[in-house]
Amino acid sequence: MKSDYIKIVMSDRNEFRTTANLSFRGTDYTKVSVKIDTGCGYSSFPVARLGITATDAYSLKVADAADPTVKKAISFGVNDSKIKREEDKKKFRNKMYMDLSSVTFKHLITGFSIDNYEVGDCEVRISYDRTGNILIGMDILKQLDVHMGTIDTGETVLLACKKGQLTDEYREALNEIFDVRKVI
């Protein structure tokens, strides 16, 4: 069932996790586990999390690496050393994309919804080598009106809705959950 807004309760591991639906390269993926990450500048989609096999991921990487129209970027993990970063940057400058697990390829995902809320089409960074979480970063979150806070029950809740499309249902939820009338 389609929702008028996103509502996610923080887990006991201090994470905002939910499911998403999307289409990538013409294939639909449903109920994919995603993590909201406000510390992530760009949304990151390891294809392994979509169920794409390592063999197929390799073939897709070969095609993207050879395609000059596909934008490429480098994405480091928080635990990557300074030496690894410098080595990877050199490989990236030399277009040695197949030798880099840190390379990402920008692609459009279509029909993207978070928590059954239609976000729309988004350009994201695809990784063919990594296997970590799918991270919804600030590039997507900045398109939304986002409120986070701890409520009377002690739960921490995230509410979000597309900017410019704030529904009455969303406003009611803001008032009911966060009692924003007290703040205004």
N, CA and C atoms as a LAMMPS dump frame, in Angstrom:
ITEM: TIMESTEP
0
ITEM: NUMBER OF ATOMS
552
ITEM: BOX BOUNDS ff ff ff
-5.0000000000000000e+02 5.0000000000000000e+02
-5.0000000000000000e+02 5.0000000000000000e+02
-5.0000000000000000e+02 5.0000000000000000e+02
ITEM: ATOMS id mol type element x y z
1 1 1 N 0.831 -1.178 0
2 1 2 C 0 0 0
3 1 3 C 0.88 1.247 0
4 2 1 N 0.561 2.187 -0.88
5 2 2 C 1.31 3.418 -1.008
6 2 3 C 1.086 4.299 0.218
7 3 1 N 2.142 4.977 0.64
8 3 2 C 2.077 5.808 1.83
9 3 3 C 2.148 7.291 1.445
10 4 1 N 1.615 8.157 2.304
11 4 2 C 1.662 9.601 2.076
12 4 3 C 2.928 10.235 2.639
13 5 1 N 3.733 9.457 3.343
14 5 2 C 4.985 9.948 3.909
15 5 3 C 5.795 8.748 4.397
16 6 1 N 7.053 9.023 4.711
17 6 2 C 7.948 8.004 5.259
18 6 3 C 7.909 8.102 6.777
19 7 1 N 7.758 6.969 7.432
20 7 2 C 7.862 6.913 8.888
21 7 3 C 8.697 5.697 9.253
22 8 1 N 9.831 5.954 9.902
23 8 2 C 10.733 4.87 10.301
24 8 3 C 11.085 5.054 11.773
25 9 1 N 10.961 3.997 12.547
26 9 2 C 11.357 4.01 13.951
27 9 3 C 12.787 3.48 14.044
28 10 1 N 13.624 4.182 14.795
29 10 2 C 15.016 3.761 14.949
30 10 3 C 15.078 2.398 15.639
31 11 1 N 15.951 1.54 15.116
32 11 2 C 16.106 0.204 15.681
33 11 3 C 16.901 0.261 16.985
34 12 1 N 16.954 -0.869 17.668
35 12 2 C 17.73 -0.937 18.909
36 12 3 C 19.239 -0.872 18.642
37 13 1 N 19.62 -0.898 17.36
38 13 2 C 21.028 -0.734 16.971
39 13 3 C 21.314 0.706 16.532
40 14 1 N 20.375 1.622 16.848
41 14 2 C 20.505 3.046 16.505
42 14 3 C 20.607 3.281 15.004
43 15 1 N 19.768 2.584 14.254
44 15 2 C 19.75 2.713 12.798
45 15 3 C 18.322 2.939 12.318
46 16 1 N 18.207 3.745 11.279
47 16 2 C 16.934 3.87 10.565
48 16 3 C 17.008 2.933 9.371
49 17 1 N 16.335 1.793 9.489
50 17 2 C 16.303 0.81 8.403
51 17 3 C 14.87 0.616 7.947
52 18 1 N 14.727 0.386 6.655
53 18 2 C 13.415 0.107 6.092
54 18 3 C 13.613 -0.639 4.777
55 19 1 N 12.558 -0.735 3.999
56 19 2 C 12.665 -1.374 2.691
57 19 3 C 12.389 -0.353 1.604
58 20 1 N 12.873 -0.675 0.416
59 20 2 C 12.686 0.19 -0.744
60 20 3 C 12.329 -0.667 -1.952
61 21 1 N 11.686 -0.034 -2.908
62 21 2 C 11.386 -0.638 -4.202
63 21 3 C 12.03 0.238 -5.266
64 22 1 N 12.54 -0.389 -6.32
65 22 2 C 13.205 0.376 -7.367
66 22 3 C 13.35 -0.466 -8.622
67 23 1 N 13.686 0.225 -9.697
68 23 2 C 14.026 -0.447 -10.947
69 23 3 C 15.426 0.003 -11.341
70 24 1 N 16.286 -0.974 -11.658
71 24 2 C 17.656 -0.703 -12.079
72 24 3 C 17.934 -1.52 -13.326
73 25 1 N 18.332 -0.834 -14.386
74 25 2 C 18.616 -1.484 -15.666
75 25 3 C 17.436 -2.333 -16.154
76 26 1 N 16.224 -1.829 -15.911
77 26 2 C 15.026 -2.488 -16.414
78 26 3 C 14.504 -3.636 -15.564
79 27 1 N 15.159 -3.929 -14.462
80 27 2 C 14.705 -4.993 -13.568
81 27 3 C 14.139 -4.368 -12.297
82 28 1 N 12.972 -4.854 -11.886
83 28 2 C 12.341 -4.35 -10.67
84 28 3 C 12.834 -5.129 -9.451
85 29 1 N 13.097 -4.398 -8.386
86 29 2 C 13.518 -4.988 -7.12
87 29 3 C 12.558 -4.488 -6.045
88 30 1 N 12.041 -5.403 -5.245
89 30 2 C 11.066 -5.031 -4.227
90 30 3 C 11.552 -5.447 -2.841
91 31 1 N 11.119 -4.689 -1.864
92 31 2 C 11.422 -4.949 -0.454
93 31 3 C 12.915 -5.143 -0.204
94 32 1 N 13.702 -4.253 -0.793
95 32 2 C 15.146 -4.268 -0.633
96 32 3 C 15.496 -3.542 0.669
97 33 1 N 16.329 -4.135 1.491
98 33 2 C 16.725 -3.524 2.757
99 33 3 C 17.629 -2.318 2.497
100 34 1 N 17.268 -1.172 3.1
101 34 2 C 18.075 0.044 2.972
102 34 3 C 18.273 0.666 4.347
103 35 1 N 19.313 1.474 4.425
104 35 2 C 19.648 2.162 5.671
105 35 3 C 19.741 3.658 5.369
106 36 1 N 19.072 4.452 6.186
107 36 2 C 19.153 5.903 6.06
108 36 3 C 20.457 6.341 6.722
109 37 1 N 21.282 7.102 5.983
110 37 2 C 22.591 7.492 6.506
111 37 3 C 22.837 8.974 6.251
112 38 1 N 22.569 9.8 7.259
113 38 2 C 22.743 11.239 7.108
114 38 3 C 24.211 11.645 7.022
115 39 1 N 25.121 10.742 7.309
116 39 2 C 26.548 11.019 7.189
117 39 3 C 27.113 10.633 5.834
118 40 1 N 26.254 10.133 4.967
119 40 2 C 26.656 9.682 3.632
120 40 3 C 26.225 10.751 2.616
121 41 1 N 27.186 11.34 1.94
122 41 2 C 26.869 12.402 0.984
123 41 3 C 26.107 11.92 -0.232
124 42 1 N 26.438 10.723 -0.693
125 42 2 C 25.835 10.182 -1.909
126 42 3 C 25.316 8.774 -1.648
127 43 1 N 24.127 8.517 -2.11
128 43 2 C 23.521 7.199 -1.923
129 43 3 C 24.351 6.144 -2.627
130 44 1 N 24.537 5.019 -1.943
131 44 2 C 25.422 3.964 -2.416
132 44 3 C 24.65 2.652 -2.506
133 45 1 N 24.692 2.041 -3.681
134 45 2 C 23.955 0.812 -3.924
135 45 3 C 24.899 -0.304 -4.359
136 46 1 N 25.372 -1.153 -3.427
137 46 2 C 26.114 -2.346 -3.835
138 46 3 C 25.135 -3.325 -4.497
139 47 1 N 25.405 -3.705 -5.74
140 47 2 C 24.441 -4.537 -6.474
141 47 3 C 24.252 -5.914 -5.852
142 48 1 N 25.215 -6.367 -5.075
143 48 2 C 25.061 -7.66 -4.396
144 48 3 C 23.823 -7.64 -3.501
145 49 1 N 23.498 -6.475 -2.936
146 49 2 C 22.329 -6.337 -2.064
147 49 3 C 21.017 -6.397 -2.837
148 50 1 N 21.12 -6.267 -4.158
149 50 2 C 19.935 -6.419 -5
150 50 3 C 19.755 -7.867 -5.442
151 51 1 N 20.728 -8.712 -5.089
152 51 2 C 20.656 -10.113 -5.471
153 51 3 C 21.347 -10.412 -6.796
154 52 1 N 22.085 -9.446 -7.32
155 52 2 C 22.822 -9.645 -8.569
156 52 3 C 24.06 -10.483 -8.262
157 53 1 N 24.271 -11.514 -9.035
158 53 2 C 25.389 -12.433 -8.783
159 53 3 C 26.732 -11.751 -9.048
160 54 1 N 27.788 -12.295 -8.476
161 54 2 C 29.133 -11.759 -8.671
162 54 3 C 29.521 -11.809 -10.155
163 55 1 N 29.126 -12.864 -10.85
164 55 2 C 29.433 -12.991 -12.282
165 55 3 C 28.738 -11.903 -13.083
166 56 1 N 27.453 -11.686 -12.801
167 56 2 C 26.712 -10.637 -13.509
168 56 3 C 27.236 -9.25 -13.129
169 57 1 N 27.583 -9.063 -11.861
170 57 2 C 28.125 -7.781 -11.418
171 57 3 C 29.432 -7.469 -12.158
172 58 1 N 30.263 -8.483 -12.326
173 58 2 C 31.528 -8.296 -13.044
174 58 3 C 31.262 -7.875 -14.489
175 59 1 N 30.316 -8.534 -15.136
176 59 2 C 29.972 -8.183 -16.529
177 59 3 C 29.447 -6.754 -16.625
178 60 1 N 28.623 -6.355 -15.67
179 60 2 C 28.092 -4.991 -15.656
180 60 3 C 29.204 -3.973 -15.418
181 61 1 N 30.15 -4.328 -14.553
182 61 2 C 31.282 -3.434 -14.279
183 61 3 C 32.149 -3.272 -15.522
184 62 1 N 32.403 -4.365 -16.23
185 62 2 C 33.194 -4.3 -17.462
186 62 3 C 32.529 -3.339 -18.446
187 63 1 N 31.218 -3.472 -18.605
188 63 2 C 30.485 -2.617 -19.544
189 63 3 C 30.549 -1.149 -19.114
190 64 1 N 30.327 -0.878 -17.821
191 64 2 C 30.354 0.502 -17.338
192 64 3 C 31.757 1.097 -17.405
193 65 1 N 32.762 0.303 -17.088
194 65 2 C 34.15 0.791 -17.118
195 65 3 C 34.542 1.219 -18.53
196 66 1 N 34.036 0.528 -19.524
197 66 2 C 34.38 0.821 -20.919
198 66 3 C 33.509 1.92 -21.53
199 67 1 N 32.425 2.261 -20.876
200 67 2 C 31.46 3.22 -21.429
201 67 3 C 31.798 4.643 -20.976
202 68 1 N 32.243 5.498 -21.914
203 68 2 C 32.611 6.86 -21.524
204 68 3 C 31.408 7.715 -21.108
205 69 1 N 30.191 7.289 -21.42
206 69 2 C 29.01 8.076 -21.044
207 69 3 C 28.563 7.817 -19.606
208 70 1 N 29.087 6.749 -18.993
209 70 2 C 28.741 6.45 -17.6
210 70 3 C 29.707 7.213 -16.696
211 71 1 N 29.148 8.061 -15.829
212 71 2 C 29.974 8.834 -14.901
213 71 3 C 30.547 7.906 -13.833
214 72 1 N 31.807 8.141 -13.545
215 72 2 C 32.503 7.33 -12.549
216 72 3 C 32.955 8.219 -11.399
217 73 1 N 33.014 7.626 -10.227
218 73 2 C 33.498 8.339 -9.044
219 73 3 C 34.212 7.336 -8.157
220 74 1 N 34.859 7.858 -7.16
221 74 2 C 35.56 6.995 -6.214
222 74 3 C 34.878 7.184 -4.859
223 75 1 N 34.72 6.089 -4.151
224 75 2 C 34.01 6.13 -2.878
225 75 3 C 34.801 5.325 -1.86
226 76 1 N 35.282 6.013 -0.852
227 76 2 C 36.081 5.34 0.161
228 76 3 C 35.237 4.977 1.367
229 77 1 N 35.593 3.889 2.006
230 77 2 C 34.958 3.496 3.253
231 77 3 C 35.614 4.211 4.413
232 78 1 N 34.93 4.251 5.527
233 78 2 C 35.462 4.968 6.693
234 78 3 C 36.752 4.345 7.207
235 79 1 N 36.98 3.068 6.929
236 79 2 C 38.176 2.384 7.43
237 79 3 C 39.307 2.313 6.413
238 80 1 N 39.14 2.917 5.22
239 80 2 C 40.2 2.888 4.214
240 80 3 C 41.377 3.745 4.671
241 81 1 N 42.568 3.193 4.566
242 81 2 C 43.778 3.894 5.005
243 81 3 C 44.154 4.996 4.016
244 82 1 N 45.004 5.893 4.469
245 82 2 C 45.495 6.978 3.62
246 82 3 C 46.253 6.396 2.419
247 83 1 N 47.02 5.34 2.66
248 83 2 C 47.789 4.706 1.579
249 83 3 C 46.842 4.137 0.518
250 84 1 N 45.807 3.423 0.961
251 84 2 C 44.841 2.863 0.01
252 84 3 C 44.172 3.975 -0.782
253 85 1 N 43.813 5.036 -0.105
254 85 2 C 43.146 6.155 -0.786
255 85 3 C 44.048 6.734 -1.877
256 86 1 N 45.304 6.937 -1.572
257 86 2 C 46.238 7.507 -2.55
258 86 3 C 46.455 6.554 -3.725
259 87 1 N 46.614 5.264 -3.429
260 87 2 C 46.793 4.27 -4.5
261 87 3 C 45.564 4.215 -5.401
262 88 1 N 44.377 4.231 -4.782
263 88 2 C 43.136 4.171 -5.565
264 88 3 C 42.944 5.422 -6.415
265 89 1 N 43.31 6.574 -5.871
266 89 2 C 43.182 7.814 -6.644
267 89 3 C 44.062 7.77 -7.891
268 90 1 N 45.268 7.208 -7.733
269 90 2 C 46.182 7.091 -8.873
270 90 3 C 45.596 6.149 -9.929
271 91 1 N 45.066 5.015 -9.489
272 91 2 C 44.433 4.08 -10.426
273 91 3 C 43.232 4.725 -11.117
274 92 1 N 42.467 5.497 -10.371
275 92 2 C 41.292 6.159 -10.938
276 92 3 C 41.717 7.165 -12.015
277 93 1 N 42.724 7.969 -11.71
278 93 2 C 43.22 8.948 -12.7
279 93 3 C 43.71 8.242 -13.961
280 94 1 N 44.252 7.032 -13.81
281 94 2 C 44.747 6.262 -14.952
282 94 3 C 43.664 5.371 -15.58
283 95 1 N 42.424 5.571 -15.136
284 95 2 C 41.252 4.854 -15.68
285 95 3 C 41.368 3.34 -15.541
286 96 1 N 41.973 2.891 -14.451
287 96 2 C 42.115 1.465 -14.165
288 96 3 C 40.921 1.008 -13.315
289 97 1 N 39.725 1.252 -13.822
290 97 2 C 38.499 1.029 -13.062
291 97 3 C 38.305 -0.42 -12.633
292 98 1 N 38.733 -1.357 -13.46
293 98 2 C 38.543 -2.773 -13.128
294 98 3 C 39.414 -3.208 -11.951
295 99 1 N 40.434 -2.435 -11.639
296 99 2 C 41.328 -2.751 -10.517
297 99 3 C 40.87 -2.107 -9.209
298 100 1 N 39.745 -1.403 -9.247
299 100 2 C 39.297 -0.643 -8.084
300 100 3 C 37.998 -1.182 -7.516
301 101 1 N 38.017 -1.56 -6.256
302 101 2 C 36.758 -1.912 -5.594
303 101 3 C 36.05 -0.646 -5.111
304 102 1 N 36.78 0.464 -5.071
305 102 2 C 36.223 1.731 -4.588
306 102 3 C 35.553 2.548 -5.69
307 103 1 N 35.593 2.084 -6.926
308 103 2 C 34.967 2.843 -8.012
309 103 3 C 33.451 2.627 -7.987
310 104 1 N 32.725 3.717 -8.249
311 104 2 C 31.267 3.631 -8.374
312 104 3 C 30.866 4.205 -9.714
313 105 1 N 29.699 3.797 -10.169
314 105 2 C 29.187 4.212 -11.468
315 105 3 C 27.81 4.825 -11.263
316 106 1 N 27.618 6.021 -11.779
317 106 2 C 26.349 6.718 -11.569
318 106 3 C 25.296 6.191 -12.533
319 107 1 N 24.175 5.798 -11.952
320 107 2 C 23.047 5.283 -12.735
321 107 3 C 21.745 5.833 -12.195
322 108 1 N 20.767 5.891 -13.067
323 108 2 C 19.428 6.301 -12.678
324 108 3 C 18.656 5.079 -12.203
325 109 1 N 18.084 5.178 -11.021
326 109 2 C 17.127 4.164 -10.582
327 109 3 C 15.752 4.801 -10.742
328 110 1 N 14.804 4.016 -11.184
329 110 2 C 13.475 4.551 -11.444
330 110 3 C 12.457 3.905 -10.525
331 111 1 N 11.309 4.584 -10.382
332 111 2 C 10.249 4.058 -9.537
333 111 3 C 10.695 3.844 -8.102
334 112 1 N 11.576 4.699 -7.615
335 112 2 C 12.17 4.515 -6.289
336 112 3 C 11.18 4.918 -5.204
337 113 1 N 10.946 3.994 -4.279
338 113 2 C 10.116 4.299 -3.117
339 113 3 C 10.817 3.795 -1.862
340 114 1 N 10.67 4.576 -0.792
341 114 2 C 11.215 4.232 0.518
342 114 3 C 10.041 4.048 1.453
343 115 1 N 9.967 2.903 2.123
344 115 2 C 8.893 2.657 3.075
345 115 3 C 7.524 2.858 2.404
346 116 1 N 7.416 2.394 1.138
347 116 2 C 6.207 2.516 0.311
348 116 3 C 5.828 3.953 -0.003
349 117 1 N 6.759 4.9 0.141
350 117 2 C 6.523 6.286 -0.231
351 117 3 C 7.287 6.568 -1.519
352 118 1 N 6.593 7.023 -2.55
353 118 2 C 7.185 7.244 -3.867
354 118 3 C 8.112 8.459 -3.835
355 119 1 N 9.402 8.207 -3.982
356 119 2 C 10.396 9.275 -4.033
357 119 3 C 10.605 9.725 -5.472
358 120 1 N 10.563 8.788 -6.418
359 120 2 C 10.75 9.108 -7.835
360 120 3 C 12.08 8.591 -8.343
361 121 1 N 12.461 9.077 -9.499
362 121 2 C 13.707 8.651 -10.122
363 121 3 C 14.883 9.382 -9.475
364 122 1 N 15.97 8.647 -9.232
365 122 2 C 17.145 9.222 -8.559
366 122 3 C 18.419 8.692 -9.197
367 123 1 N 19.412 9.564 -9.306
368 123 2 C 20.729 9.112 -9.729
369 123 3 C 21.489 8.68 -8.487
370 124 1 N 22.031 7.468 -8.513
371 124 2 C 22.756 6.927 -7.361
372 124 3 C 24.097 6.358 -7.825
373 125 1 N 24.932 6.072 -6.859
374 125 2 C 26.234 5.467 -7.139
375 125 3 C 26.133 3.959 -6.942
376 126 1 N 26.455 3.248 -8.003
377 126 2 C 26.382 1.789 -8.016
378 126 3 C 27.783 1.216 -7.813
379 127 1 N 27.875 0.237 -6.923
380 127 2 C 29.141 -0.471 -6.715
381 127 3 C 28.94 -1.928 -7.12
382 128 1 N 29.847 -2.416 -7.947
383 128 2 C 29.776 -3.812 -8.387
384 128 3 C 30.638 -4.727 -7.535
385 129 1 N 31.474 -4.16 -6.664
386 129 2 C 32.403 -4.962 -5.873
387 129 3 C 32.035 -5.039 -4.399
388 130 1 N 31.433 -4.008 -3.89
389 130 2 C 31.144 -3.959 -2.451
390 130 3 C 29.891 -4.753 -2.108
391 131 1 N 29.814 -5.123 -0.846
392 131 2 C 28.688 -5.956 -0.4
393 131 3 C 27.986 -5.376 0.825
394 132 1 N 28.357 -4.172 1.215
395 132 2 C 27.771 -3.563 2.41
396 132 3 C 26.322 -3.147 2.21
397 133 1 N 25.846 -2.35 3.132
398 133 2 C 24.461 -1.896 3.107
399 133 3 C 24.18 -0.965 1.937
400 134 1 N 22.949 -0.957 1.492
401 134 2 C 22.483 0.092 0.594
402 134 3 C 22.227 1.3 1.484
403 135 1 N 22.892 2.398 1.169
404 135 2 C 22.808 3.596 1.988
405 135 3 C 22.045 4.69 1.246
406 136 1 N 21.032 5.219 1.895
407 136 2 C 20.304 6.361 1.358
408 136 3 C 20.942 7.591 1.974
409 137 1 N 21.655 8.337 1.133
410 137 2 C 22.435 9.469 1.614
411 137 3 C 21.755 10.81 1.425
412 138 1 N 22.508 11.848 1.697
413 138 2 C 21.972 13.206 1.687
414 138 3 C 21.568 13.675 0.298
415 139 1 N 22.117 13.089 -0.765
416 139 2 C 21.702 13.484 -2.108
417 139 3 C 20.213 13.227 -2.325
418 140 1 N 19.688 12.178 -1.722
419 140 2 C 18.253 11.888 -1.797
420 140 3 C 17.513 12.559 -0.653
421 141 1 N 18.062 12.5 0.551
422 141 2 C 17.377 13.067 1.716
423 141 3 C 17.154 14.568 1.592
424 142 1 N 18.045 15.282 0.888
425 142 2 C 17.879 16.733 0.766
426 142 3 C 16.666 17.104 -0.091
427 143 1 N 16.124 16.143 -0.804
428 143 2 C 14.909 16.377 -1.602
429 143 3 C 13.641 16.268 -0.735
430 144 1 N 13.832 15.877 0.508
431 144 2 C 12.707 15.616 1.405
432 144 3 C 12.681 16.598 2.567
433 145 1 N 11.495 16.803 3.103
434 145 2 C 11.32 17.502 4.37
435 145 3 C 11.469 16.413 5.423
436 146 1 N 12.532 16.457 6.224
437 146 2 C 12.843 15.373 7.151
438 146 3 C 12.801 15.891 8.59
439 147 1 N 12.127 15.141 9.442
440 147 2 C 12.1 15.446 10.87
441 147 3 C 12.479 14.188 11.635
442 148 1 N 13.385 14.341 12.601
443 148 2 C 13.777 13.236 13.462
444 148 3 C 13.697 13.708 14.901
445 149 1 N 13.267 12.82 15.755
446 149 2 C 13.234 13.189 17.159
447 149 3 C 12.787 12.03 18.02
448 150 1 N 13.009 12.202 19.307
449 150 2 C 12.587 11.204 20.28
450 150 3 C 11.226 11.631 20.822
451 151 1 N 10.294 10.697 20.822
452 151 2 C 8.923 11.011 21.221
453 151 3 C 8.647 10.503 22.634
454 152 1 N 7.437 10.758 23.112
455 152 2 C 7.054 10.431 24.498
456 152 3 C 7.291 8.973 24.867
457 153 1 N 7.19 8.061 23.897
458 153 2 C 7.373 6.639 24.177
459 153 3 C 8.844 6.266 24.343
460 154 1 N 9.74 7.221 24.028
461 154 2 C 11.171 6.944 24.078
462 154 3 C 11.735 6.506 22.742
463 155 1 N 10.857 6.269 21.771
464 155 2 C 11.312 5.879 20.434
465 155 3 C 11.833 7.108 19.686
466 156 1 N 12.828 6.87 18.836
467 156 2 C 13.309 7.919 17.938
468 156 3 C 12.728 7.621 16.567
469 157 1 N 12.09 8.633 15.997
470 157 2 C 11.317 8.463 14.767
471 157 3 C 11.83 9.412 13.695
472 158 1 N 11.827 8.933 12.448
473 158 2 C 12.112 9.754 11.281
474 158 3 C 10.825 9.865 10.477
475 159 1 N 10.424 11.086 10.185
476 159 2 C 9.293 11.348 9.288
477 159 3 C 9.82 12.145 8.111
478 160 1 N 9.341 11.845 6.905
479 160 2 C 9.801 12.578 5.729
480 160 3 C 8.734 12.577 4.646
481 161 1 N 8.786 13.629 3.84
482 161 2 C 7.864 13.808 2.729
483 161 3 C 8.574 14.706 1.718
484 162 1 N 8.274 14.564 0.432
485 162 2 C 8.923 15.388 -0.581
486 162 3 C 8.663 16.869 -0.328
487 163 1 N 9.727 17.663 -0.447
488 163 2 C 9.583 19.111 -0.313
489 163 3 C 8.607 19.597 -1.379
490 164 1 N 7.771 20.519 -1.022
491 164 2 C 6.813 21.06 -1.976
492 164 3 C 5.586 20.192 -2.163
493 165 1 N 5.566 19.024 -1.528
494 165 2 C 4.421 18.118 -1.643
495 165 3 C 3.985 17.635 -0.262
496 166 1 N 4.009 18.546 0.696
497 166 2 C 3.642 18.188 2.06
498 166 3 C 2.134 17.987 2.128
499 167 1 N 1.743 16.762 2.366
500 167 2 C 0.322 16.421 2.394
501 167 3 C -0.285 16.75 3.758
502 168 1 N -1.601 16.823 3.783
503 168 2 C -2.297 17.02 5.057
504 168 3 C -1.995 15.872 6.008
505 169 1 N -1.886 14.652 5.455
506 169 2 C -1.595 13.481 6.277
507 169 3 C -0.221 13.61 6.932
508 170 1 N 0.74 14.132 6.171
509 170 2 C 2.094 14.334 6.71
510 170 3 C 2.062 15.38 7.821
511 171 1 N 1.395 16.483 7.568
512 171 2 C 1.295 17.537 8.589
513 171 3 C 0.616 17.009 9.858
514 172 1 N -0.427 16.215 9.679
515 172 2 C -1.113 15.62 10.836
516 172 3 C -0.173 14.703 11.608
517 173 1 N 0.62 13.908 10.878
518 173 2 C 1.575 13.012 11.542
519 173 3 C 2.627 13.809 12.306
520 174 1 N 3.105 14.908 11.711
521 174 2 C 4.074 15.761 12.411
522 174 3 C 3.488 16.262 13.725
523 175 1 N 2.244 16.718 13.662
524 175 2 C 1.596 17.232 14.874
525 175 3 C 1.339 16.128 15.888
526 176 1 N 0.906 14.969 15.393
527 176 2 C 0.582 13.861 16.295
528 176 3 C 1.833 13.266 16.935
529 177 1 N 2.87 13.047 16.135
530 177 2 C 4.069 12.361 16.628
531 177 3 C 5.014 13.303 17.369
532 178 1 N 5.262 14.478 16.801
533 178 2 C 6.222 15.405 17.394
534 178 3 C 5.572 16.59 18.105
535 179 1 N 4.273 16.733 17.942
536 179 2 C 3.533 17.857 18.504
537 179 3 C 4.23 19.172 18.155
538 180 1 N 4.413 19.399 16.843
539 180 2 C 5.135 20.579 16.379
540 180 3 C 4.418 21.871 16.752
541 181 1 N 3.151 21.804 17.118
542 181 2 C 2.435 23.024 17.522
543 181 3 C 3.084 23.64 18.756
544 182 1 N 3.701 22.816 19.599
545 182 2 C 4.391 23.338 20.788
546 182 3 C 5.611 24.18 20.38
547 183 1 N 6.227 23.793 19.283
548 183 2 C 7.453 24.45 18.829
549 183 3 C 7.126 25.752 18.109
550 184 1 N 6.031 25.763 17.379
551 184 2 C 5.675 26.932 16.546
552 184 3 C 5.187 28.085 17.385
